[in-house]
Amino acid sequence: MDTDRRSPSFGRRSALAITAAAAAVLAVGTIAPAEAATSIHTLGTLSGSINGQASAANAYGVSAGRVFDSTGFSHAARWTAKGAITDLGILPGDVNSEAHGINDYGVVVGRSAAANGTFRAVEWNKDGTSTVLAGLGGTFTEANAINDRGVVVGRSTATDGTSHAVRWNTDGTVTDLGTLPGDFFGSATGINISGVIVGASGTHAARWNTDGTVTDLGGLGGASAPTSINCAGVVVGRSNTPDGGSHAVRWNTNGTVTDLGTLGGNFSNANAINDNGDIVGRADLAADGGAHAVLWQRGRTIDLGTLPGAPAGATSAAFGLNSDGSLIVGGSDSATSGFQAVRWNR
């Protein structure tokens, strides 16, 4: 993902109310290998290429992400739960696209980029049409998530080049979400059915509440960034630790923060949470320097592994899952063909 740009002012500000997250940080989980019943499969690809990744999934296991064509440019893609692919295309005049989010109706959001590196937020509908989501006047706009009411969140640069967290309403209008006091840039990464939004405000984990206030969620002592929120309001993401690491975390509804840990290394990241509270992401291994896709479920940290034949030090990552955690999507290094879009069935 592209780095955020600083944002000193906002055209439409939310009222700000700061609530510090409770200082308690809880530890969780015993590390376990993937159960024998867990299987990994590659997802469908475009003709002439096999590289890509699935970046999100809905409750029914339909996923979205990107695949690379034979020229090396990426195309936003949508996969059925069984792995059949649809190429969502690229906006006229652009050279690549990628999908970041999908709702239960199969509507996909992401961005389409031009050869000069500028990009526009896009919504791809189930009927094959696409809509450009207007931003705040700058040249970089991307959509990161969409809820089942059709409300989209992401970021947009203003005319001065600073990056703002934004919400696209169902009537097509865009709302600048503002920041925590003292911050100058932001990006929204998740939204639940109630319209509660999470993302980054500067280096802080932020929650934009439905009453217009913004809450600092706290973390493990360093910079923090949420990625996803479920219907109960439980938030996941990552937070830097005092010893220089960065760990996957869960922000609980009671204000506490739970360190989800790693697979023995120093870094992990939680990328998505479903309404059952199952969490997926990626964590470093202690042994070979690689990083594997992880499922955090009922107090266990489950290593989902990589595609068969992947070399030592190979990487995999999970980015989305369905409503009961039986289908997880992401990407994995392979034996011969680089990073491929995959699904894990459990």
C-alpha positions as CSV (number, residue, x, y, z in Angstrom):
1,M,0.0,0.0,0.0
2,D,1.1,3.5,-0.6
3,T,2.2,5.6,2.4
4,D,-0.2,8.3,3.7
5,R,0.5,11.9,3.0
6,R,0.3,14.6,5.7
7,S,-3.0,16.6,6.0
8,P,-3.0,19.9,7.9
9,S,-6.7,20.8,7.4
10,F,-10.0,19.4,6.5
11,G,-13.0,20.9,4.7
12,R,-15.7,19.2,6.8
13,R,-14.6,18.4,10.3
14,S,-16.1,15.9,12.7
15,A,-16.4,16.9,16.3
16,L,-13.5,15.4,18.2
17,A,-13.8,13.5,21.5
18,I,-10.7,11.7,22.7
19,T,-11.1,8.6,24.8
20,A,-7.8,6.9,25.7
21,A,-8.0,3.1,25.4
22,A,-7.5,1.3,28.7
23,A,-3.9,0.6,29.5
24,A,-4.4,-3.1,30.2
25,V,-2.8,-5.2,27.5
26,L,-3.8,-8.9,27.5
27,A,-1.8,-11.8,26.0
28,V,-3.5,-14.6,24.2
29,G,-3.0,-17.8,22.4
30,T,-1.1,-21.0,22.2
31,I,0.7,-21.7,18.8
32,A,-0.7,-24.7,16.9
33,P,-0.1,-26.0,13.4
34,A,-2.9,-26.1,11.0
35,E,-5.2,-29.0,11.5
36,A,-5.0,-31.9,9.1
37,A,-8.4,-30.9,7.8
38,T,-7.0,-27.6,6.6
39,S,-6.2,-27.6,2.9
40,I,-4.7,-24.9,0.6
41,H,-5.7,-24.3,-3.0
42,T,-4.7,-21.8,-5.7
43,L,-7.4,-19.5,-7.0
44,G,-8.1,-18.9,-10.6
45,T,-5.8,-16.7,-12.7
46,L,-5.9,-14.7,-15.9
47,S,-4.5,-16.2,-19.1
48,G,-0.7,-16.0,-19.2
49,S,-0.1,-15.3,-15.5
50,I,-0.4,-17.0,-12.1
51,N,0.7,-14.4,-9.6
52,G,-1.6,-12.4,-7.4
53,Q,-3.4,-12.3,-4.0
54,A,-6.9,-12.3,-2.6
55,S,-7.2,-9.2,-0.3
56,A,-10.7,-9.6,1.2
57,A,-13.6,-12.0,1.5
58,N,-17.3,-11.7,2.3
59,A,-19.5,-13.9,4.5
60,Y,-20.1,-16.3,1.6
61,G,-16.5,-16.8,0.8
62,V,-16.5,-14.7,-2.4
63,S,-13.2,-12.9,-2.5
64,A,-11.5,-9.9,-4.2
65,G,-8.0,-8.9,-4.9
66,R,-5.6,-8.7,-7.8
67,V,-3.9,-10.9,-10.4
68,F,-1.1,-10.0,-12.8
69,D,-1.5,-10.2,-16.6
70,S,1.2,-11.4,-19.0
71,T,2.6,-7.9,-19.2
72,G,3.1,-7.6,-15.4
73,F,0.3,-5.2,-14.7
74,S,-2.3,-6.1,-12.1
75,H,-6.0,-6.4,-12.6
76,A,-8.7,-6.2,-9.9
77,A,-10.4,-9.6,-9.6
78,R,-13.3,-11.3,-7.9
79,W,-13.3,-15.1,-7.1
80,T,-16.3,-17.3,-6.3
81,A,-16.0,-19.4,-3.2
82,K,-14.8,-22.3,-5.4
83,G,-12.1,-20.1,-7.0
84,A,-13.5,-19.2,-10.4
85,I,-12.2,-15.7,-11.4
86,T,-13.7,-12.6,-12.9
87,D,-11.4,-9.9,-14.3
88,L,-12.9,-6.6,-13.0
89,G,-10.9,-4.6,-15.5
90,I,-9.1,-1.3,-15.5
91,L,-10.5,2.2,-16.0
92,P,-10.1,3.7,-19.5
93,G,-6.6,5.2,-19.8
94,D,-5.2,3.4,-16.8
95,V,-2.7,0.6,-16.7
96,N,-3.5,-1.4,-13.6
97,S,-6.1,-1.9,-10.8
98,E,-6.5,-3.8,-7.5
99,A,-9.4,-4.6,-5.3
100,H,-9.3,-4.0,-1.5
101,G,-12.7,-4.8,-0.2
102,I,-16.0,-6.7,-0.9
103,N,-19.4,-6.8,0.8
104,D,-21.9,-9.6,1.1
105,Y,-23.7,-8.5,-2.1
106,G,-20.5,-9.0,-4.1
107,V,-19.8,-5.3,-4.6
108,V,-16.0,-4.7,-4.8
109,V,-14.0,-1.5,-4.1
110,G,-10.4,-0.6,-4.7
111,R,-8.4,1.6,-7.1
112,S,-7.3,2.0,-10.7
113,A,-4.0,3.6,-11.5
114,A,-2.5,5.5,-14.4
115,A,0.9,5.1,-15.9
116,N,2.1,8.2,-14.0
117,G,1.3,6.6,-10.7
118,T,-1.9,8.5,-9.8
119,F,-4.9,6.4,-8.8
120,R,-8.7,6.7,-8.5
121,A,-11.1,5.0,-6.1
122,V,-13.4,2.5,-7.9
123,E,-16.5,0.6,-7.1
124,W,-17.2,-2.5,-9.2
125,N,-20.8,-3.7,-9.2
126,K,-22.0,-7.2,-9.7
127,D,-23.4,-6.4,-13.1
128,G,-19.9,-5.6,-14.4
129,T,-20.2,-1.8,-14.4
130,S,-17.8,0.3,-12.4
131,T,-18.1,3.7,-10.7
132,V,-15.3,6.2,-10.0
133,L,-15.7,7.6,-6.5
134,A,-14.9,11.3,-6.5
135,G,-12.4,12.5,-3.9
136,L,-11.3,15.7,-2.2
137,G,-9.6,17.2,-5.3
138,G,-6.2,15.5,-5.2
139,T,-4.7,13.0,-7.5
140,F,-4.6,9.9,-5.2
141,T,-7.9,8.4,-4.0
142,E,-8.5,4.7,-3.0
143,A,-11.4,2.8,-1.5
144,N,-10.4,0.2,1.2
145,A,-13.7,-1.3,2.5
146,I,-17.5,-1.4,1.9
147,N,-20.2,-2.4,4.3
148,D,-23.5,-4.1,3.4
149,R,-25.3,-0.8,3.3
150,G,-23.0,0.3,0.4
151,V,-21.1,2.8,2.4
152,V,-17.4,2.9,1.3
153,V,-14.3,4.2,3.2
154,G,-10.8,4.9,2.2
155,R,-8.5,7.9,1.7
156,S,-8.2,10.8,-0.6
157,T,-5.6,13.5,-1.1
158,A,-6.7,17.1,-1.1
159,T,-5.5,19.7,-3.6
160,D,-2.4,20.3,-1.4
161,G,-1.4,16.6,-1.6
162,T,-2.2,15.8,2.0
163,S,-4.1,12.5,2.7
164,H,-7.4,12.4,4.4
165,A,-9.6,9.5,5.7
166,V,-12.9,9.7,3.9
167,R,-16.3,8.1,3.7
168,W,-18.3,7.8,0.5
169,N,-22.0,7.9,1.3
170,T,-24.6,6.0,-0.7
171,D,-25.7,9.2,-2.5
172,G,-22.2,9.5,-4.0
173,T,-21.1,12.4,-1.8
174,V,-17.7,12.2,0.0
175,T,-17.2,13.1,3.7
176,D,-13.8,14.2,5.1
177,L,-13.6,12.3,8.5
178,G,-11.1,14.5,10.2
179,T,-8.3,13.4,12.6
180,L,-7.4,13.2,16.2
181,P,-6.1,16.5,17.6
182,G,-2.5,17.1,16.5
183,D,-2.6,14.7,13.6
184,F,-2.4,15.9,10.0
185,F,-3.2,12.9,7.8
186,G,-5.4,9.8,7.9
187,S,-6.8,6.8,6.1
188,A,-9.9,4.7,6.8
189,T,-9.5,0.9,6.4
190,G,-12.6,-0.7,7.8
191,I,-16.4,-0.1,8.4
192,N,-19.0,-2.3,10.0
193,I,-22.8,-2.5,9.3
194,S,-23.5,0.2,11.9
195,G,-21.3,2.6,10.1
196,V,-18.5,2.7,12.7
197,I,-15.2,3.3,10.9
198,V,-11.6,2.5,11.8
199,G,-8.2,3.5,10.4
200,A,-5.2,5.5,11.1
201,S,-5.0,9.1,12.3
202,G,-1.3,10.0,12.0
203,T,0.4,7.2,13.8
204,H,-2.6,6.5,16.0
205,A,-5.3,3.8,15.8
206,A,-8.6,5.7,15.3
207,R,-12.3,4.9,15.5
208,W,-14.7,7.3,13.9
209,N,-18.0,6.8,15.8
210,T,-21.5,7.3,14.3
211,D,-22.0,10.4,16.5
212,G,-19.2,12.2,14.7
213,T,-16.6,11.8,17.5
214,V,-13.1,10.2,17.0
215,T,-11.6,7.9,19.5
216,D,-7.9,7.1,20.0
217,L,-7.8,3.3,20.5
218,G,-4.3,3.2,22.0
219,G,-2.0,0.3,21.4
220,L,1.1,-1.5,22.7
221,G,3.1,1.7,23.2
222,G,4.0,2.7,19.6
223,A,2.4,3.5,16.3
224,S,-0.8,1.6,15.7
225,A,-3.0,0.9,12.6
226,P,-6.3,-0.9,12.6
227,T,-7.4,-2.8,9.5
228,S,-10.9,-4.3,10.2
229,I,-13.9,-4.1,12.5
230,N,-16.8,-6.5,13.0
231,C,-20.5,-6.0,13.8
232,A,-19.8,-6.1,17.5
233,G,-17.3,-3.3,17.3
234,V,-14.2,-5.5,17.9
235,V,-11.2,-4.0,15.9
236,V,-8.0,-5.7,14.7
237,G,-4.8,-4.5,13.2
238,R,-1.2,-4.0,14.4
239,S,0.7,-2.0,17.0
240,N,4.4,-1.3,17.5
241,T,6.0,-2.6,20.7
242,P,8.6,-0.9,22.9
243,D,11.3,-3.5,21.9
244,G,11.0,-2.5,18.2
245,G,8.6,-5.2,17.0
246,S,5.1,-4.9,15.7
247,H,2.4,-7.3,16.8
248,A,-1.1,-8.1,15.7
249,V,-3.6,-6.8,18.2
250,R,-7.3,-6.9,19.0
251,W,-9.0,-3.8,20.4
252,N,-11.8,-5.2,22.6
253,T,-15.1,-3.4,23.2
254,N,-14.3,-2.9,26.9
255,G,-11.3,-0.7,25.9
256,T,-8.6,-3.2,26.5
257,V,-6.0,-4.2,23.9
258,T,-5.0,-7.8,23.4
259,D,-1.6,-8.7,22.0
260,L,-2.2,-11.6,19.6
261,G,1.5,-12.5,19.4
262,T,3.5,-14.0,16.6
263,L,4.8,-17.5,15.5
264,G,8.0,-16.9,17.3
265,G,9.4,-13.9,15.4
266,N,9.1,-10.1,16.1
267,F,6.3,-9.1,13.7
268,S,2.7,-10.0,13.0
269,N,-0.3,-8.2,11.6
270,A,-4.1,-8.9,11.9
271,N,-5.8,-8.2,8.6
272,A,-9.5,-9.2,9.1
273,I,-12.0,-10.3,11.7
274,N,-15.4,-11.9,11.1
275,D,-18.5,-11.6,13.2
276,N,-17.6,-14.7,15.2
277,G,-14.4,-13.1,16.3
278,D,-12.1,-15.2,14.1
279,I,-9.0,-13.2,13.0
280,V,-6.6,-13.8,10.1
281,G,-3.3,-12.2,9.2
282,R,0.4,-13.0,9.0
283,A,3.1,-13.6,11.6
284,D,6.9,-14.1,11.5
285,L,8.5,-17.5,12.3
286,A,11.5,-17.8,14.6
287,A,13.1,-20.7,12.7
288,D,13.7,-19.7,9.1
289,G,12.9,-16.0,8.8
290,G,9.8,-16.6,6.9
291,A,6.2,-15.4,7.7
292,H,3.1,-17.5,7.5
293,A,-0.6,-16.9,7.3
294,V,-2.2,-17.2,10.7
295,L,-5.7,-17.8,12.1
296,W,-6.3,-16.6,15.6
297,Q,-9.4,-18.5,16.9
298,R,-10.7,-19.3,20.4
299,G,-7.3,-18.6,22.1
300,R,-5.2,-20.5,19.6
301,T,-2.7,-19.2,17.0
302,I,-2.9,-21.5,14.0
303,D,-0.1,-21.5,11.4
304,L,-1.9,-22.0,8.1
305,G,1.4,-22.7,6.2
306,T,2.2,-22.2,2.6
307,L,1.6,-23.9,-0.8
308,P,3.2,-27.3,-1.0
309,G,6.8,-27.2,-2.2
310,A,7.4,-23.6,-1.2
311,P,11.1,-23.2,-0.2
312,A,12.4,-22.5,3.3
313,G,11.8,-18.9,4.3
314,A,8.6,-18.7,2.1
315,T,5.9,-16.3,2.9
316,S,2.1,-16.6,3.0
317,A,-0.5,-14.1,4.3
318,A,-4.2,-14.3,5.0
319,F,-6.3,-11.2,4.3
320,G,-10.0,-12.2,4.6
321,L,-12.3,-15.0,5.7
322,N,-16.0,-16.0,5.6
323,S,-18.6,-15.8,8.3
324,D,-17.7,-19.1,10.1
325,G,-13.9,-19.2,9.4
326,S,-14.2,-22.3,7.1
327,L,-12.8,-20.4,4.1
328,I,-9.8,-18.0,4.4
329,V,-8.2,-16.2,1.5
330,G,-4.8,-14.6,0.8
331,G,-1.6,-15.4,-0.9
332,S,1.4,-17.7,-0.7
333,D,4.8,-18.2,-2.2
334,S,4.9,-21.3,-4.4
335,A,7.6,-23.8,-5.5
336,T,8.2,-22.1,-8.8
337,S,5.8,-19.3,-9.6
338,G,6.1,-16.5,-7.0
339,F,3.3,-15.3,-4.9
340,Q,-0.1,-16.8,-5.8
341,A,-3.7,-16.0,-4.7
342,V,-4.9,-18.9,-2.5
343,R,-7.7,-20.1,-0.3
344,W,-7.6,-22.2,2.8
345,N,-10.5,-24.6,3.4
346,R,-11.1,-25.8,7.0
